Structure formats: C-alpha cells, structure tokens
Amino acid sequence: MQGIVGLDKTLSNLADELETEGYEVVILDDSNINIVDAIIVGNSDINLLNTQDIAIDVPVINATGKTFNEIVE
C-alpha cells in the first residue's frame, strides 16, 4: 500500500485511479483528517473542513490544472 490519501469531495473522481496505484482513499472529513498521509484538494483557496485553525503535518497537494501523474509524483 502506498499510503492513505484524503481527497477533497470535489475530486472523488480520482479515487479509482489512486486505488489502482495502491493508495487507500478516503473522502476528507473531520473524522479522518488525522489518519491521512497526504491531502489532495481541488483549489488552493479551499478551506479544509470549513475550519481556519486546523493544523496538519502532511503534504497538501493542489490538483488544479494538473494531470493524474503530476498529482501522484
């Protein structure tokens, strides 16, 4: 397994491709934000979980304008 990826709900269409590559995928919400190894968002301005004071220590990848290969690199 590659790791657990938290997806912004607007990017749920990427879930199948990520799972094919060996990632476990969860749609990001406040119940699983602490278990993910990386977060993929669809917009750099997104307010994760509608919370401004959230602190996370994992990579946050902005998928806007990127191909699938660019996202997983």
C-alpha positions as CSV (number, residue, x, y, z in Angstrom):
1,M,0.0,0.0,0.0
2,Q,1.3,3.5,-0.9
3,G,-0.5,5.3,1.9
4,I,-3.8,6.9,2.8
5,V,-4.9,9.8,0.7
6,G,-7.6,12.3,1.8
7,L,-9.5,13.6,-1.1
8,D,-11.5,16.8,-1.3
9,K,-15.1,15.7,-2.1
10,T,-14.9,17.6,-5.4
11,L,-12.2,15.2,-6.5
12,S,-13.9,11.9,-5.8
13,N,-13.5,11.0,-9.5
14,L,-9.7,10.5,-8.8
15,A,-10.4,7.8,-6.2
16,D,-10.5,4.8,-8.6
17,E,-7.2,5.8,-10.2
18,L,-5.5,6.3,-6.9
19,E,-6.7,3.0,-5.6
20,T,-5.4,1.3,-8.8
21,E,-2.0,2.8,-8.0
22,G,-2.1,1.2,-4.5
23,Y,-3.4,4.1,-2.4
24,E,-6.1,3.8,0.2
25,V,-8.5,6.7,-0.5
26,V,-10.9,8.5,1.9
27,I,-13.1,11.5,1.3
28,L,-11.7,14.0,3.7
29,D,-13.7,15.0,6.7
30,D,-13.0,15.9,10.3
31,S,-13.2,12.2,11.4
32,N,-10.3,11.1,9.2
33,I,-8.0,14.1,8.8
34,N,-5.6,12.8,11.4
35,I,-5.0,9.4,9.7
36,V,-4.1,10.5,6.2
37,D,-0.6,10.6,4.7
38,A,-1.4,13.3,2.2
39,I,-4.3,15.5,1.2
40,I,-5.4,16.4,-2.4
41,V,-7.5,19.5,-2.9
42,G,-9.1,20.9,-6.0
43,N,-8.4,24.5,-5.3
44,S,-5.6,26.3,-3.4
45,D,-8.2,28.6,-1.8
46,I,-10.2,25.7,-0.3
47,N,-10.9,26.0,3.4
48,L,-10.4,22.4,4.6
49,L,-13.4,21.2,6.5
50,N,-14.6,24.8,6.8
51,T,-12.1,25.3,9.6
52,Q,-9.4,28.0,9.6
53,D,-7.5,26.9,12.6
54,I,-6.7,23.3,11.6
55,A,-3.1,22.3,11.8
56,I,-1.9,19.3,9.7
57,D,1.5,17.9,9.2
58,V,1.0,16.1,5.9
59,P,1.5,17.3,2.3
60,V,-1.4,19.2,0.8
61,I,-1.4,18.8,-3.0
62,N,-3.3,21.3,-5.1
63,A,-4.7,19.3,-8.1
64,T,-5.9,22.3,-10.1
65,G,-4.6,22.1,-13.6
66,K,-2.5,19.0,-13.0
67,T,-2.6,15.6,-14.7
68,F,-3.0,12.5,-12.6
69,N,0.7,11.7,-13.0
70,E,1.6,15.2,-11.8
71,I,-0.6,14.8,-8.7
72,V,1.0,11.5,-7.6
73,E,4.6,12.5,-8.2
